[in-house]
Amino acid sequence: MNDQAAGVHDAALTQRELAALREDLEEQRRFRLDQLREFGRHRPVSPSAPRQGPARAGTARADTARADTARAEIDARLAESARMVLADVEAALERMDRGGYGRCLLCSRPIPARMLEIVPQTRYCAHCRRTGETRR
């Protein structure tokens, strides 16, 4: 268990919980930065089609080009997702440094430690998150 009473959602996070959450966020930041560095490296283009007749070679090159384009599109989407998560993680670390971490950005109520343990960069309490989703 942790330093706060079980089932109490309005209690502030303990120093131990904050330290563990900071460690998780720092690890996520390192992972996302490494991931983005990897996406920044150029992946080798698929090798040329083996020697075949002109019609078959043209088809193979077209297939290879489509596969390379699809791979590049997937990498671009994964990189964008990594950038978004990285921004969320860095914002959470900033809130932690300012002393506002663990409070909902909309209603200012404490976010339960269990919720932060699952998604340490979360910005909203469950109530505000549900309310926001129903407005969409």
C-alpha positions in Angstrom: 0.0 0.0 0.0 1.2 3.6 0.0 1.4 6.4 2.5 -2.2 7.6 2.1 -5.3 6.0 3.3 -6.8 3.4 0.9 -9.8 4.6 -1.0 -9.2 8.3 -0.3 -9.0 10.2 -3.6 -8.7 13.7 -2.3 -5.5 13.2 -0.4 -2.3 14.8 -1.9 0.4 12.5 -3.4 3.1 11.4 -1.0 6.7 12.2 -1.6 7.3 8.5 -2.3 4.5 8.4 -4.9 5.8 11.6 -6.5 9.3 10.2 -6.7 8.1 7.0 -8.3 5.9 8.9 -10.8 8.8 11.3 -11.7 11.0 8.2 -12.3 8.3 6.8 -14.6 7.9 10.1 -16.5 11.7 10.4 -16.9 11.9 6.9 -18.3 9.0 7.6 -20.7 10.8 10.8 -21.8 14.1 8.8 -22.5 12.1 6.2 -24.4 10.3 8.7 -26.6 13.5 10.7 -27.3 15.3 7.4 -28.3 12.3 6.5 -30.4 12.3 9.8 -32.2 16.0 9.6 -32.9 15.4 6.2 -34.4 12.7 7.5 -36.7 15.0 10.4 -37.7 17.5 7.9 -39.1 16.9 7.1 -42.7 15.8 3.5 -43.2 17.4 1.7 -46.1 15.2 1.5 -49.2 14.2 -1.9 -50.2 16.7 -3.6 -52.5 16.1 -3.5 -56.2 14.0 -6.1 -57.8 16.0 -9.1 -58.9 16.8 -9.4 -62.6 13.7 -10.5 -64.4 12.0 -9.7 -67.6 11.1 -6.1 -68.2 7.4 -6.5 -67.3 8.0 -8.5 -64.1 10.9 -6.1 -63.0 8.6 -3.1 -63.4 5.9 -4.7 -61.3 8.4 -5.7 -58.6 9.8 -2.1 -58.5 6.3 -0.7 -58.2 5.5 -3.1 -55.4 8.8 -2.2 -53.6 8.0 1.5 -54.0 4.5 1.0 -52.6 5.9 -0.9 -49.6 8.5 1.8 -49.0 5.9 4.5 -49.2 3.6 2.6 -46.8 6.5 2.0 -44.4 7.4 5.8 -44.5 3.8 6.7 -43.8 3.6 4.4 -40.8 6.9 5.7 -39.5 5.6 9.3 -39.9 2.5 8.5 -37.9 4.4 6.7 -35.2 6.8 9.6 -34.9 3.9 12.0 -34.6 2.4 9.9 -31.9 5.7 9.8 -30.1 6.0 13.6 -30.3 2.5 14.0 -28.8 3.3 11.6 -25.9 6.6 13.3 -25.3 4.9 16.7 -25.1 2.4 15.3 -22.6 5.3 13.8 -20.5 7.3 17.0 -20.6 4.2 19.0 -19.6 3.6 16.6 -16.6 7.2 17.0 -15.5 6.8 20.8 -15.7 3.6 20.6 -13.6 5.6 18.5 -11.1 8.3 21.1 -10.9 5.8 23.9 -10.4 3.8 22.0 -7.8 0.6 21.5 -9.8 1.1 17.8 -10.7 -1.6 15.4 -9.8 -4.4 18.0 -10.0 -7.0 18.2 -12.8 -6.3 21.0 -15.2 -10.1 21.7 -15.5 -11.5 21.4 -12.0 -8.3 21.4 -9.9 -9.4 18.4 -7.9 -6.7 15.8 -7.1 -6.3 13.0 -9.6 -6.3 9.6 -7.8 -2.8 8.1 -7.5 -4.1 4.9 -9.1 -5.0 6.8 -12.2 -1.6 8.5 -12.3 0.2 5.2 -11.8 -1.5 3.9 -15.0 -1.0 7.1 -17.0 1.4 9.4 -15.2 1.1 12.2 -17.7 -2.7 12.4 -17.4 -4.1 16.0 -17.1 -7.7 15.4 -16.1 -9.6 13.6 -13.4 -12.0 10.8 -14.4 -15.0 13.1 -14.0 -13.7 15.8 -16.3 -12.4 13.3 -18.8 -15.8 11.7 -19.0 -17.6 15.1 -19.3 -15.2 16.1 -22.1 -15.8 12.9 -24.0 -19.5 13.3 -23.9 -19.3 16.8 -25.3 -17.5 15.6 -28.5 
